[in-house]
Amino acid sequence: MDKYEFNIKVEQIKKLVNKSDYETAMKIADTIDWRRVRNVNILSMVAGIYEKNGEFQEAKDILLLAFERAPIGKRLLYKLADLALKEGNVEEAEDYYKEFCNLAADDLKGKRCACRTADPYPGAVLQRRTG
């Protein structure tokens, strides 16, 4: 796929997302090799499409690609933790969240950062408290 065709497909995906037509957007997204894409914002958008369609593993795979391109992306780590919880994998979610907290602690400089999971069972909501 050349750059022109890729740009057309991304524009189609964006229009479908704006219309909340995630199913059709996912069909188009399935035709693209996301490993070749460098734009973290596009990768995040596509991960959201897969998440809306219940394809949590595919969403995580794409977010991991985005994180490789932007390793300081706390937002990506937080979303990875959220997707792991949706899959019922609390241990994996905690690992992502601990890494998120380590990066967040650097931003808080001097503030206490206590990161924890609210409930020790799948489906728990992760929370971050600063004080």
N, C-alpha and C positions, 0 to 999 in steps of 0.2 A: 504494500500500500504506500503510495507516495504521499507527500506532505499535503498536497491539495485535497486529495480524497480524505485524508485524516481530518483536515480542518472542516470539510463539509460534514463529516459524520459527527464531529464534536459539536458543531453548530446545531445539527438536528437533535442531538442528545440534550443540549441546553434548552432548546425550544420545548421538547417533550417534558423535561423536568419542570419548566415553568407552567406547563399545563397539568402537572401532576400525573403524567402518563408514564409511570415508572416501568411498567411491563414492556412497552415498546422501546423505551430508552435502553432497557437491559438487553433486548434483542440486538440492537445496534451495537451496544457496548461489547457484546459477545464476539463481534466480528473484528475487534481491535486487539492487537498484541500490546498490552499495557506495559510490558517490561521495557519497551522502547520509548515510553513517554517519560519526559523529565519534569513536566509541569505538575507540581504538588497540588495546586488548586484543582486541576482537572482530575487528578487521581482521587482526591478527596470527594469530589462530586460523584465520580463513578462508584466509589465505595458506598456512598449514600444510596445510590440507585440499587445496588445489590442488597443493601440492608433493608430497604423498603420492600424488596421482593422476597425477603426471608432467606437470602443466600448469604448467611453470616460468614462462612469460611471464605467465600470468594471476596467478600468485603474486606475481611482481615488480610487476605493475601495482597490486595491492592493497597491497603493502608501500609502494609509492611514495605511495599515498593516505594511509597511516598516517604516513609520514615528513612529509608536508605538514602534518599535524595535530600532530606532535611532532618538530620539526626537530632536537631535541637527542637523538633516539633512536639512540644508538650501536648498540644491539642490532639495530635495523632496518637500519642500514647494513651491519652484518656479515652479516646474513641476505641482503640484496640481493647482496652480493659472492658469497656461497655459491651463490645461485641463478644468477647470471651464469656461474659456473664450471660448474654443472650443464648449462647451455645450451651450454657450450664457448666462451664469450666472455670470454677472459682479460683483454683490454684494459678492458672494462667493469667486470669484477671488480676490477681494480687501481684503477680510478677510485673505486669505492665504498669500497674498503679504505683508500685514501689519505685519503678524507674521514673514515672511521671513525677512523683514526690521529690526524688533526688534532683531532677531538673528544676522543679518549682522552688525548691529550697534555695537554689542559687539565685533566683530572682528576688526572693523575699529578703535577703541580706539582713540578718539580725532578728527577724521575726521567727516565732516558733511555728513550725509546720507539723501538724499531727495528721497523718494520713491513715485512714483505716477503712475497713469495710463495715458497713452498718449491720449486716446480717451474715452469718457464716454459712449460708445455704445458697444454691443456685438461684439466680434472679435477684440477688441482693443489689442494692443501690450503693455505689461507691460515693463517699463523701470526702471532701477535703476541708479541714478547718484550719484557719490561721488565727493567730491571736497576738 
